């Protein structure tokens, strides 16, 4: 029985037929070499994208100007015919799996990265933004003609390489969006002022792309339904632009936000704090007035989501990216009725966000993503071994799953009554439902992977010696710090996990002691419940959650501001009192902060005592993974465990 009849219905666009309604939306993988040439790593990444079963794969943000508009190291190069050979390998690979191949052609305008470019950035107006090109060239007619020609030239080139589509990037305040948006276009000539004038140059580009593409190549355009910035492009004008662009394009993709400005970037790459299916409202409204198909992207998690969107007529095609990176088998598993086996995406950006730092794409929950060239097919062990895994948190579960997949005999010991470890704490706050889904998935897959699992079992060296194992992986994780501060045992002082997991009673006025991720998320969760919350730490306020990926941190701190959480840095807690906490500043000045409840969120420490003991007492290899080795994230735990287990 087909549970997703609308998703798996083909759709014809111009002369091209997509086998289903799922699009792998643009992702910059940063797997090209320094010249932007196709590598084996990129080819395998693309191959897995196509093998997911999608109707079309779209290669992410590809600049048509490498002197003024570069945004990513490792970005694909389409600026010369010498690259056609490599590009043709990509189209050939996509077609091998019955997928069509597209590429997102873009010009970043004022949004280029200064260190990557050698000429002033093109822009409609001289309005530089922090972190992007500061030296700007306000475009004249000759500059516009050059950009128009480059878009056309690159379109013709990828067509020669066998690509089926191009996506022209008019969204996220890239150059076309900069002309469209009243917040970035202050021109007084025929290219500024009214919407009619602001859309003039983007439409010139689309006209040239259509001429270069011919009548047999599909053109898609990405737009921001709303830039979500002050004075930015609003939906009504965006929709009117698309209505006019229909003369040249065959498909429109609705995204959202402004990727170059702090207030709008979180909507361009929506996170666990953003709205589920956030852009469907734009697509649904556009469907009522457009005569071309509409695609939509943005926090769409599952095939159930896709079926709902398409069956209700809110869009014709559904775009996914991070969900398919988290589990490339999402479509196949869902089609076969195995949705409970689909690995959820955390929307954390801890892995895929690496591209913004010039590093190859990775995934926090899928250690193969971006490393398909080496690990796409996990090899069976030449000599199966008996491996003991100590600890059932994220690292221990990843180790057990990978080891059993390779044919090893695995015995997992967990001292608590359930698997999951600190994942349960990570998903305890109210808005971390994706973490809770991932935790449940991880436990399910570990329980069915074939490992022998012993819960409520505290391991000793003597016990392990009797197992006659070949190797031991220690994944004993970490524990919450409880510093020896006077008054910490008072009735008004609670540990973070007691508040979040056990729902210990909390007063109206709360102080969270610790400016790390757990502390700030706890503060936001309590503030959403109407509590008066402050966060105190001895580090400067600017360093709170400093290890987080920048866009995720921005989104979290937007919630801090929205719900009135006060952040207090440079204050050392010297004691807890019945009234709250006594602190000391950088120069020794004392200050007391009043609260009904104080919550300890002062970080974690590695639990590696057993690892050190086993190294000394056992004659077999002993490995430490995850927080046991070094306190980190879900991604670091999964990678540590996978890297050992896949080679053992």
C-alpha positions in Angstrom: 0.0 0.0 0.0 1.4 3.4 -1.0 1.1 5.6 2.1 2.4 8.6 0.2 0.4 8.6 -3.1 0.9 12.4 -3.7 4.6 12.3 -2.9 5.3 9.5 -5.4 3.2 11.0 -8.2 5.5 12.1 -11.1 5.4 15.8 -12.2 6.1 17.2 -15.7 7.9 20.5 -15.8 8.5 21.8 -19.3 9.8 18.8 -21.1 11.2 17.1 -18.0 9.5 14.6 -15.8 10.5 14.1 -12.2 9.8 10.7 -10.8 8.4 12.1 -7.6 7.8 15.3 -5.7 10.9 15.3 -3.4 13.7 17.7 -4.2 17.2 17.5 -2.5 17.6 21.2 -2.0 20.8 23.2 -2.3 23.6 22.2 0.0 27.2 23.6 -0.3 29.3 20.5 0.6 32.7 22.1 0.4 34.1 18.9 -1.1 35.6 20.4 -4.3 39.3 21.1 -4.3 40.9 24.5 -4.0 40.2 25.3 -7.7 36.6 24.2 -7.4 37.0 21.0 -9.4 35.0 17.9 -8.9 36.7 15.4 -6.6 36.0 11.8 -5.8 34.6 13.0 -2.4 32.1 15.3 -4.1 31.2 12.7 -6.6 30.3 10.2 -3.9 28.4 12.8 -1.9 26.3 13.6 -5.0 25.9 9.9 -5.7 24.4 9.3 -2.2 22.1 12.3 -2.7 20.8 10.8 -5.9 20.5 7.4 -4.4 18.2 8.7 -1.7 15.4 8.4 -4.2 14.6 12.1 -4.8 13.3 13.3 -8.0 15.9 16.0 -8.4 19.2 17.0 -6.7 20.2 20.6 -6.6 23.9 21.4 -6.0 24.2 24.3 -3.6 25.3 28.0 -3.9 27.6 28.2 -6.9 29.0 31.7 -7.6 29.2 33.0 -11.1 31.9 35.5 -9.9 35.1 34.2 -8.1 36.7 37.6 -7.8 33.9 39.5 -5.9 31.4 37.0 -4.6 33.0 33.9 -3.1 31.3 32.7 0.1 32.7 29.2 0.6 36.0 27.4 0.2 35.5 24.1 -1.6 32.7 25.5 -3.7 32.2 24.1 -7.2 33.6 26.1 -10.1 31.5 26.5 -13.3 33.4 29.5 -14.8 35.4 27.8 -17.5 34.8 25.1 -20.1 37.7 23.1 -18.7 35.5 22.1 -15.8 32.8 20.5 -18.0 34.5 17.1 -17.9 34.2 16.9 -14.1 30.7 18.4 -14.1 29.6 15.8 -16.5 30.5 13.1 -14.0 28.1 14.6 -11.6 25.2 14.6 -14.0 26.1 11.1 -15.1 26.0 9.9 -11.5 22.7 11.6 -10.7 21.1 10.0 -13.8 22.3 6.6 -12.8 19.8 6.7 -10.0 16.9 8.2 -12.0 17.4 11.7 -10.5 17.6 14.9 -12.4 20.4 17.3 -11.6 20.2 21.0 -11.0 22.6 23.7 -9.7 22.0 26.9 -7.8 23.7 29.7 -9.6 24.3 32.8 -7.5 26.1 36.1 -7.1 26.5 37.1 -3.4 26.9 40.8 -4.2 27.7 42.6 -0.9 27.6 39.2 0.9 30.9 37.9 -0.3 33.6 36.9 2.3 36.4 39.6 2.2 39.3 37.1 2.6 38.1 35.1 -0.4 37.8 37.9 -3.0 40.2 40.2 -4.7 37.9 42.9 -6.1 35.3 45.2 -4.6 31.9 43.5 -4.2 29.2 44.4 -6.6 26.1 45.9 -5.0 23.1 48.0 -5.9 24.0 50.5 -3.2 27.0 51.2 -1.0 25.6 49.5 2.1 28.2 47.1 3.5 27.2 44.7 6.3 29.4 43.4 9.2 31.5 40.3 8.3 30.9 40.7 4.5 32.5 42.8 1.8 33.3 46.3 3.1 34.7 47.6 -0.2 31.7 47.8 -2.5 31.3 48.9 -6.2 27.9 50.3 -6.8 27.0 48.7 -10.1 26.7 50.6 -13.3 25.3 49.4 -16.6 28.6 47.8 -17.7 28.7 45.9 -14.4 25.2 44.7 -14.9 25.9 43.5 -18.4 28.9 41.6 -17.1 26.8 39.8 -14.5 24.0 39.1 -16.9 26.5 37.5 -19.3 28.1 35.4 -16.6 24.7 33.9 -15.5 24.0 33.1 -19.1 27.5 31.7 -19.8 27.4 29.4 -16.7 23.9 28.2 -17.6 25.1 27.2 -21.0 28.1 25.5 -19.5 26.2 23.2 -17.1 23.8 22.4 -19.8 26.7 21.1 -21.9 27.7 19.0 -18.9 24.4 17.3 -18.9 22.5 19.2 -16.1 18.8 19.1 -16.4 18.0 22.3 -14.6 19.4 25.5 -13.1 18.2 27.3 -10.0 18.7 31.1 -10.1 19.2 32.3 -6.6 17.0 35.4 -6.0 16.6 34.7 -2.3 18.4 35.3 1.0 19.5 38.8 -0.1 22.0 37.5 -2.6 22.7 40.1 -5.5 19.3 39.6 -7.1 17.6 39.9 -3.7 19.7 42.9 -2.9 18.2 44.7 -5.9 14.7 43.5 -5.0 14.8 44.5 -1.3 14.1 48.1 -0.3 16.5 47.6 2.6 19.5 47.1 0.4 18.5 49.0 -2.8 18.6 52.8 -2.3 19.2 53.6 -6.0 17.5 56.6 -7.6 17.8 55.5 -11.2 15.6 53.1 -13.1 16.8 50.2 -11.0 15.7 51.6 -7.6 12.7 53.0 -5.9 9.5 51.3 -7.0 9.2 47.5 -7.1 8.9 47.8 -10.9 12.4 49.3 -11.0 13.9 47.1 -8.3 12.9 44.0 -10.2 14.2 45.2 -13.5 17.8 43.9 -13.2 16.8 40.5 -11.8 14.4 40.1 -14.6 17.1 40.9 -17.1 19.2 38.1 -15.6 16.3 35.6 -15.9 15.7 36.6 -19.5 19.3 35.9 -20.4 19.3 32.6 -18.5 16.2 31.5 -20.4 17.9 32.4 -23.7 21.0 30.4 -22.7 19.0 27.5 -21.4 16.9 27.2 -24.5 13.5 25.7 -24.6 14.5 22.2 -23.4 16.1 23.1 -20.0 14.2 23.8 -16.9 14.8 27.0 -14.9 13.9 27.2 -11.2 14.2 30.3 -9.1 14.7 30.5 -5.3 13.1 33.5 -3.5 12.7 34.5 0.1 9.1 34.6 1.0 10.1 37.3 3.5 13.6 38.5 4.3 12.7 38.7 8.0 14.9 41.9 8.4 14.1 45.5 9.1 13.0 47.2 5.8 13.6 43.9 4.0 11.6 42.3 1.2 8.1 41.3 2.2 5.9 38.6 0.8 3.6 40.7 -1.3 6.5 42.2 -3.3 8.3 38.8 -3.5 5.1 37.3 -4.9 4.7 40.0 -7.5 8.3 39.5 -8.6 7.7 35.8 -9.0 4.5 36.5 -10.9 6.5 38.6 -13.4 9.3 36.1 -13.5 7.0 33.4 -14.8 7.7 34.6 -18.3 11.2 33.0 -17.9 11.1 30.4 -15.2 9.4 27.0 -14.9 9.4 26.5 -11.1 9.8 28.6 -8.0 11.3 27.6 -4.7 10.1 29.4 -1.6 12.7 29.8 1.2 13.0 32.6 3.7 15.4 35.0 5.4 18.6 36.9 4.7 21.7 34.8 5.0 24.1 37.7 5.4 22.4 39.6 8.3 22.2 38.3 11.8 18.5 39.0 12.3 17.5 37.1 9.2 20.0 34.3 8.8 18.3 31.8 11.2 15.3 31.8 8.9 17.5 30.9 5.9 18.8 27.8 7.7 15.9 27.1 10.2 17.0 25.5 13.4 15.3 23.5 16.3 14.1 26.9 17.6 12.3 27.9 14.4 8.8 27.0 13.2 8.1 23.6 11.8 7.5 23.8 8.0 8.0 27.6 8.3 7.7 28.5 4.6 4.6 26.5 3.7 2.4 29.5 4.3 4.3 31.4 1.5 4.0 28.5 -1.0 0.3 28.0 -0.3 -0.4 31.7 -0.9 1.7 31.7 -4.1 -0.1 28.6 -5.4 -3.3 30.6 -5.6 -2.0 33.1 -8.1 0.9 31.4 -10.0 0.6 29.2 -13.1 4.0 27.5 -12.6 4.7 24.7 -10.0 5.8 25.7 -6.5 8.4 24.1 -4.4 8.9 24.8 -0.7 11.7 24.1 1.8 12.3 24.9 5.5 12.2 22.6 8.5 10.3 19.9 6.7 11.2 16.8 8.5 9.5 13.7 7.1 7.6 12.0 4.3 4.5 12.6 6.4 5.2 16.3 6.3 5.7 16.1 2.5 2.5 14.2 1.9 0.5 16.6 4.0 1.9 19.6 2.1 1.3 18.2 -1.4 -2.0 16.5 -0.8 -3.4 19.7 0.6 -2.4 21.6 -2.4 0.0 23.9 -0.6 2.9 23.1 -2.9 3.8 20.9 -5.9 7.3 19.8 -4.7 8.8 19.5 -1.2 12.4 20.3 -0.6 14.5 18.6 2.0 18.2 18.6 2.7 19.3 18.1 6.3 16.8 15.4 7.0 18.2 13.5 4.0 21.8 14.0 5.2 20.8 12.7 8.6 19.3 9.6 7.0 19.9 9.0 3.3 17.5 6.1 3.5 14.6 8.3 4.7 12.6 8.0 1.5 13.1 4.2 1.1 12.4 3.4 4.8 9.3 5.5 4.7 8.0 4.0 1.5 8.6 0.5 3.0 6.7 1.4 6.2 9.8 1.6 8.4 9.4 5.2 9.5 10.5 4.3 13.1 14.0 3.5 11.7 14.5 7.0 10.1 17.3 8.8 11.9 16.0 12.3 12.9 17.9 15.5 12.1 18.6 17.6 15.2 18.6 20.9 13.3 21.6 21.8 15.4 24.1 22.8 12.5 26.9 21.3 14.6 28.0 19.3 11.6 26.6 20.8 8.4 27.4 24.3 9.7 31.1 23.6 9.3 30.8 24.7 5.7 30.6 28.3 7.0 34.1 27.9 8.4 35.5 26.6 5.1 35.4 22.9 6.2 33.7 19.9 4.5 30.2 19.2 5.3 29.5 16.8 8.2 26.4 15.7 10.2 26.1 15.4 14.0 24.0 12.2 13.8 25.4 10.6 10.6 29.2 10.2 10.7 29.2 9.0 7.1 27.8 12.2 5.7 30.5 14.0 3.7 32.8 11.0 4.1 31.0 8.7 1.6 34.1 8.2 -0.5 35.6 6.3 2.4 32.7 5.0 4.4 29.7 4.8 2.0 29.8 1.0 2.3 30.7 -0.2 5.7 32.9 -3.3 5.3 32.5 -6.4 7.2 35.4 -7.2 9.6 37.9 -9.7 8.1 38.2 -11.3 11.5 35.1 -10.8 13.7 35.9 -10.0 17.3 34.2 -9.9 20.6 34.1 -6.3 21.7 32.8 -5.0 25.0 31.2 -1.5 25.1 31.0 0.1 28.5 28.3 2.8 28.6 25.0 3.2 26.8 25.0 6.9 26.0 25.4 8.3 22.5 29.0 7.2 22.0 28.3 3.7 23.4 25.2 3.2 21.2 27.0 4.4 18.1 29.8 2.0 18.8 27.5 -0.9 19.3 25.5 -0.2 16.1 28.7 0.2 13.9 30.4 -2.8 15.4 27.4 -5.2 14.9 27.0 -3.9 11.4 30.5 -5.0 10.7 29.9 -8.5 12.1 31.5 -8.2 15.5 30.1 -9.8 18.6 29.1 -6.9 20.9 28.3 -6.9 24.6 27.1 -3.5 26.0 27.0 -2.7 29.7 25.0 0.2 31.1 24.9 1.0 34.8 21.5 2.8 34.6 18.1 1.2 33.9 17.9 2.6 30.4 20.1 3.5 27.4 20.5 7.1 26.3 22.8 8.6 28.9 22.9 12.4 28.8 20.8 12.5 25.7 17.8 12.4 28.0 19.1 15.6 29.7 19.9 17.2 26.3 16.2 16.7 25.3 14.6 17.6 28.6 13.8 21.3 27.9 10.4 21.9 26.3 11.6 23.0 22.9 14.1 20.1 22.3 11.5 17.7 20.8 13.9 16.8 18.0 16.5 15.7 20.5 13.9 13.6 22.2 13.0 12.0 18.9 16.6 11.3 18.2 17.2 9.8 21.6 14.2 7.4 21.1 15.5 6.5 17.7 19.0 5.8 19.0 17.8 3.6 21.7 15.5 1.7 19.4 18.2 1.0 16.9 20.7 0.0 19.6 18.2 -2.5 21.1 17.6 -4.1 17.7 21.2 -4.0 16.3 22.1 -7.4 17.6 24.3 -6.4 20.6 23.8 -8.1 24.0 22.7 -5.4 26.3 22.9 -5.5 30.1 21.3 -2.7 32.0 21.7 -1.8 35.7 25.2 -3.3 35.5 28.2 -1.6 37.0 31.3 -2.9 35.4 34.5 -4.0 37.1 37.9 -5.0 35.7 37.4 -8.5 37.1 34.1 -8.9 35.3 35.6 -7.9 32.0 38.5 -10.3 32.3 36.0 -13.1 32.5 34.4 -12.1 29.2 37.5 -13.1 27.2 37.0 -10.2 24.8 39.3 -8.9 22.1 38.8 -5.2 22.8 37.0 -2.8 25.0 35.4 0.5 24.1 34.8 2.7 27.2 32.0 5.2 26.8 31.3 6.1 30.4 30.5 9.7 29.4 30.5 12.6 31.8 28.7 13.9 34.9 27.4 17.2 36.0 29.9 19.3 38.0 28.8 20.1 41.6 31.4 22.4 43.0 32.1 22.7 46.7 30.5 26.1 47.2 29.1 27.1 50.6 25.3 26.7 50.8 25.1 24.4 47.7 23.1 21.9 49.8 20.4 24.4 50.6 16.8 23.5 49.8 16.6 26.4 47.3 19.5 25.0 45.2 18.8 22.5 42.5 20.9 20.6 40.0 20.0 21.2 36.4 19.0 17.6 35.7 16.7 17.6 38.7 14.8 20.6 37.3 14.6 19.4 33.7 14.3 15.6 34.0 12.6 15.2 37.4 10.7 18.5 37.2 11.8 19.6 40.7 9.7 22.6 41.9 11.1 25.9 40.8 10.1 29.3 42.2 9.1 32.4 40.3 12.5 34.2 40.5 15.3 31.9 39.2 19.0 32.2 38.9 20.8 29.7 36.6 24.4 29.3 37.6 26.3 28.6 34.3 26.4 30.3 30.9 26.9 27.2 28.8 24.4 25.8 26.4 22.5 23.7 29.0 22.2 26.6 31.4 21.0 29.1 28.8 18.5 26.6 27.2 17.2 25.9 30.7 16.8 29.6 31.3 14.9 30.2 28.1 12.6 27.2 28.8 11.8 28.6 32.3 11.3 32.1 30.9 8.9 30.7 28.4 6.9 29.5 31.3 6.7 33.0 32.7 9.5 32.7 35.2 11.8 35.7 36.0 15.2 34.2 35.0 18.9 35.3 35.2 22.0 33.5 34.2 25.2 34.1 36.0 28.8 33.0 35.2 32.3 34.0 36.0 33.1 34.3 32.2 32.3 37.5 30.3 28.7 37.7 29.0 30.1 37.7 25.4 31.5 34.2 26.0 28.3 32.6 27.0 27.7 29.5 24.8 30.7 30.6 22.7 31.4 27.0 21.5 28.0 26.9 19.7 27.7 27.2 15.9 27.3 30.9 15.3 23.8 30.8 13.6 22.4 28.5 16.3 23.8 30.7 19.0 22.2 33.7 17.4 18.9 32.0 17.3 19.1 30.9 20.9 20.1 34.4 22.1 17.2 35.9 20.2 15.1 33.7 22.5 17.0 35.1 25.5 16.1 38.6 24.4 12.5 37.7 23.5 11.7 36.2 26.9 13.7 38.7 29.0 16.4 36.4 30.3 19.1 38.5 32.0 22.7 37.5 31.3 25.3 38.4 34.0 28.9 37.8 33.3 32.2 38.3 35.2 30.6 37.3 38.5 32.1 34.4 40.6 29.6 32.7 42.9 31.1 32.6 46.4 28.1 31.2 48.3 24.4 30.3 48.1 22.1 31.8 50.7 18.5 31.5 51.6 17.9 34.7 49.6 19.8 33.7 46.5 23.5 33.8 45.6 26.5 36.0 46.8 28.9 36.8 44.0 32.3 38.5 43.6 33.3 40.7 40.6 36.6 41.0 38.8 37.9 43.5 41.3 36.6 41.7 44.3 33.4 43.7 44.6 30.6 41.8 46.3 27.0 41.6 45.1 24.1 39.5 46.1 21.4 38.4 43.6 18.0 37.4 45.0 16.1 34.3 43.8 13.6 31.7 45.0 15.5 29.0 43.2 19.1 28.6 42.1 20.0 26.0 39.5 23.5 24.5 39.1 24.5 24.3 35.4 28.2 24.5 35.7 29.2 22.1 33.0 30.4 18.5 32.8 33.5 16.5 33.7 34.7 13.3 32.0 34.1 10.0 33.8 37.3 8.3 32.7 38.5 6.6 35.9 37.4 3.1 34.6 39.2 3.7 31.3 42.5 4.5 33.1 42.0 1.4 35.3 41.3 -0.9 32.4 44.3 0.4 30.4 46.5 -0.7 33.3 44.8 -4.0 34.1 43.7 -5.5 30.7 46.1 -6.9 28.1 43.7 -6.2 25.2 43.1 -2.8 23.4 41.0 -0.3 25.4 39.6 2.8 23.7 37.9 5.8 25.2 35.2 7.5 23.2 32.8 10.4 23.6 32.7 12.5 26.8 34.8 9.8 28.5 37.7 11.0 26.3 36.8 14.7 26.1 33.5 16.5 27.0 31.9 17.5 23.7 28.7 17.3 21.7 26.4 14.6 20.2 28.5 15.0 17.0 31.8 14.4 18.7 30.5 11.4 20.6 29.1 9.8 17.4 32.3 10.5 15.5 34.6 9.3 18.2 32.7 6.0 18.5 32.3 5.5 14.8 35.9 6.2 14.0 37.1 3.5 16.4 34.3 0.9 15.6 34.6 1.2 11.8 38.3 0.4 11.8 38.4 -2.2 14.6 
